[in-house]
């Protein structure tokens, strides 16, 4: 494809001993196999966003906040890789969404979740209305890993990849469709959210 869709994958967990990088790496590899996507990656562990929201953040918060927006602004679609903590998503992700309100506007967002028995799905359901408030379009299908740490081997590879790879393809197909449709819409008529 001559003009691939710019997809940014966000690893949202910053917890010590986190499993997120394993899941995010696997999904990134799935996305990189597609010729219609240009894949970028953001690990929130690399961005210590300030917890106190203010109109005039102090250094080094201002520096941290200035590094992240170009990566998000240039993206045309997003996938959020999220665990489920206490039936919700990590505070690092909420902080990102509170500080960066505009990059998501008129763009699709998909989810890859992981956790225990619920597979992170309760976190996804809480994220949907937040992204709606930010004028994003969330795609229907998700990739969910129930009891995730039992599904991957010591190298970070899925022990039985067939079902998850099929789910990843569906998610990426939906993101590509919405991403291209919204790209055309933004080009014809800039979004005024």
C-alpha positions as CSV (number, residue, x, y, z in Angstrom):
1,X,0.0,0.0,0.0
2,X,1.4,3.4,-1.0
3,X,0.1,5.3,2.0
4,X,-0.2,2.9,4.9
5,X,-2.3,3.8,7.9
6,X,-0.2,5.0,10.9
7,X,-1.1,2.8,13.9
8,X,0.3,3.5,17.3
9,X,0.2,0.7,19.9
10,X,0.3,1.9,23.5
11,X,1.5,-0.3,26.4
12,X,-0.3,1.1,29.4
13,X,1.0,-0.8,32.4
14,X,3.8,0.7,34.4
15,X,3.6,-1.6,37.4
16,X,6.7,-3.4,38.7
17,X,6.8,-6.9,37.3
18,X,4.3,-6.0,34.6
19,X,3.2,-8.5,31.9
20,X,2.2,-5.8,29.4
21,X,5.4,-5.8,27.4
22,X,4.9,-9.5,26.6
23,X,1.4,-9.0,25.3
24,X,2.3,-5.7,23.5
25,X,5.3,-7.3,21.8
26,X,3.1,-10.2,20.5
27,X,0.4,-7.8,19.2
28,X,3.0,-5.5,17.6
29,X,4.4,-8.5,15.7
30,X,1.0,-9.3,14.4
31,X,0.4,-5.7,13.2
32,X,3.9,-5.4,11.6
33,X,3.0,-8.3,9.3
34,X,0.5,-6.1,7.5
35,X,1.5,-4.0,4.5
36,X,-1.4,-1.6,5.0
37,X,-0.1,-0.4,8.4
38,X,2.9,1.6,9.6
39,X,3.3,0.6,13.2
40,X,4.6,2.8,16.0
41,X,4.9,1.9,19.7
42,X,4.6,3.9,22.9
43,X,5.4,2.4,26.3
44,X,4.0,4.6,29.1
45,X,6.8,3.5,31.4
46,X,9.0,5.8,29.3
47,X,6.8,8.8,30.1
48,X,6.4,9.8,33.7
49,X,3.4,12.0,33.3
50,X,2.5,14.3,36.2
51,X,-0.4,13.2,38.3
52,X,-1.5,16.7,39.1
53,X,-3.4,18.3,36.2
54,X,-2.6,21.9,35.8
55,X,-2.6,24.5,33.1
56,X,1.0,25.3,33.7
57,X,3.0,22.2,34.6
58,X,6.5,22.6,36.0
59,X,9.8,21.2,34.5
60,X,10.5,18.3,33.9
61,X,6.8,17.7,33.4
62,X,6.6,20.2,30.5
63,X,9.5,18.4,28.8
64,X,7.8,15.0,29.2
65,X,4.5,16.4,27.9
66,X,6.1,17.9,24.9
67,X,7.8,14.6,23.8
68,X,4.7,12.5,23.7
69,X,2.1,14.6,21.6
70,X,3.9,14.3,18.2
71,X,3.8,10.5,18.4
72,X,0.1,10.6,19.2
73,X,-0.9,13.4,16.9
74,X,0.7,11.7,13.9
75,X,-1.1,8.4,14.5
76,X,-4.3,7.7,12.5
77,X,-5.4,4.7,14.7
78,X,-4.5,3.3,18.1
79,X,-4.4,0.1,20.0
80,X,-4.3,0.2,23.7
81,X,-2.8,-2.8,25.4
82,X,-4.3,-2.8,28.9
83,X,-4.3,-5.0,32.0
84,X,-7.2,-5.0,34.4
85,X,-6.4,-3.6,37.9
86,X,-9.3,-3.7,40.4
87,X,-11.9,-4.1,37.7
88,X,-10.5,-1.1,35.8
89,X,-7.5,0.1,33.8
90,X,-4.2,1.5,35.0
91,X,-3.8,5.1,36.3
92,X,-1.0,5.7,33.9
93,X,-3.5,5.4,31.0
94,X,-6.0,7.7,32.7
95,X,-3.2,10.2,33.2
96,X,-2.3,10.0,29.5
97,X,-5.9,10.5,28.5
98,X,-6.4,13.5,30.8
99,X,-3.3,15.2,29.6
100,X,-3.7,14.4,25.9
101,X,-7.3,15.1,25.0
102,X,-7.1,15.9,21.3
103,X,-4.9,13.3,19.5
104,X,-7.8,10.7,19.5
105,X,-10.4,12.9,17.8
106,X,-12.0,11.3,14.8
107,X,-9.7,8.3,15.0
108,X,-10.3,4.6,15.7
109,X,-9.1,2.9,18.9
110,X,-8.9,-0.8,19.5
111,X,-8.1,-2.8,22.6
112,X,-5.9,-5.7,23.5
113,X,-6.6,-6.7,27.1
114,X,-5.2,-9.2,29.5
115,X,-5.7,-10.3,33.1
116,X,-7.2,-13.1,35.2
117,X,-10.5,-14.8,34.6
118,X,-12.0,-11.7,33.0
119,X,-9.1,-11.2,30.6
120,X,-9.1,-7.4,31.1
121,X,-12.5,-7.0,29.5
122,X,-13.8,-4.9,32.4
123,X,-11.0,-2.4,31.8
124,X,-12.0,-2.2,28.1
125,X,-15.6,-1.6,28.9
126,X,-14.6,1.3,31.2
127,X,-12.3,2.8,28.5
128,X,-15.0,2.8,25.8
129,X,-17.0,5.8,27.2
130,X,-13.8,7.7,28.0
131,X,-12.6,7.4,24.4
132,X,-16.1,8.4,23.2
133,X,-15.9,11.5,25.4
134,X,-12.6,12.2,23.6
135,X,-14.3,12.0,20.2
136,X,-12.7,8.7,19.2
137,X,-14.4,5.7,17.6
138,X,-13.8,2.4,19.4
139,X,-13.9,-0.7,17.3
140,X,-16.1,-3.6,18.4
141,X,-13.8,-6.6,18.6
142,X,-11.0,-7.0,21.0
143,X,-8.1,-9.4,21.6
144,X,-8.4,-10.7,25.2
145,X,-6.1,-12.9,27.1
146,X,-7.7,-14.7,30.1
147,X,-5.1,-16.0,32.6
148,X,-2.5,-14.4,30.3
149,X,0.6,-15.5,32.1
150,X,-0.3,-19.2,31.4
151,X,-0.8,-18.6,27.7
152,X,2.8,-17.4,26.8
153,X,6.0,-19.3,27.0
154,X,9.3,-18.1,28.5
155,X,10.2,-16.4,25.2
156,X,7.0,-14.4,25.1
157,X,5.4,-16.5,22.4
158,X,1.9,-17.8,22.6
159,X,1.7,-21.5,23.2
160,X,-1.4,-21.8,21.1
161,X,-1.5,-18.8,18.7
162,X,-4.3,-19.8,16.3
163,X,-7.3,-18.2,18.1
164,X,-5.5,-15.1,19.2
165,X,-4.0,-14.5,15.8
166,X,-7.4,-14.8,14.2
167,X,-8.8,-12.3,16.8
168,X,-5.9,-9.9,16.1
169,X,-6.6,-10.1,12.3
170,X,-10.2,-9.1,12.9
171,X,-9.3,-6.2,15.2
172,X,-6.7,-5.0,12.7
173,X,-9.1,-5.3,9.8
174,X,-11.7,-3.2,11.7
175,X,-9.0,-0.6,12.6
176,X,-7.8,-0.4,9.0
177,X,-11.4,0.1,7.7
178,X,-12.3,2.8,10.2
179,X,-8.8,4.4,10.0
180,X,-9.0,4.8,6.2
181,X,-12.7,6.0,6.3
182,X,-11.9,8.6,9.0
183,X,-8.7,9.7,7.2
184,X,-10.8,10.4,4.1
185,X,-13.4,12.2,6.2
186,X,-10.8,14.4,8.0
187,X,-9.2,15.3,4.6
188,X,-12.6,16.3,3.1
189,X,-13.9,18.1,6.2
190,X,-11.7,18.7,9.2
191,X,-13.2,17.5,12.5
192,X,-14.3,20.3,14.8
193,X,-14.8,18.3,18.0
